Amino acid sequence: MKGMVLKKRSKRYEAFRYWWDVSPQLAKSLDEYDEIDFIKEDTNESCSIPVDKLKKFLTSERKTSRGEGNWGVKVLVDYPNKLAFEPGRGSADWLFLPVEWHLQGEE
C-alpha cells in the first residue's frame, strides 16, 4: 500500500523560478507523510522527496525570518534541477538537493 503524499504547489516567479515555504506547523506534521511532492503549477511537473530526506534540511539554523520561522525551498534560475534551501538566519550558504522533475501522473 502506498503511503500518504503531501503536495505543495508553486506558481512561477521571475527572480527565481519556484518557491515553497515549509512552516514550523507543517514540519511538525511531516511524520504523517511518506513523501512530499513539490509541484510547478505552470508546467504541472513535480518531484517527490521522502520526508526523512527533507527533514535533514529543516534545521533551526535554516529558519528564515518569514512567518513563524519558515524554511524556504526554491528552484533558482541557475539550478533548475535542484531544490535550493534558503540560508536562513543562522547560516550563510544555500543547500541544494538534486531532483528529477516528472509530469504529474507519470510514474
Secondary structure, DSSP 4 states (H G I P E B T S, - for coil): ----EEEEEE---SSSSEEEEE-HHHHHHGGG-SEEEEEETTTTEEEEEEHHHHHTT--GGG--SSTTTPEEEEE-TT-TTEEEE---SS--S-EEEE---EETT--
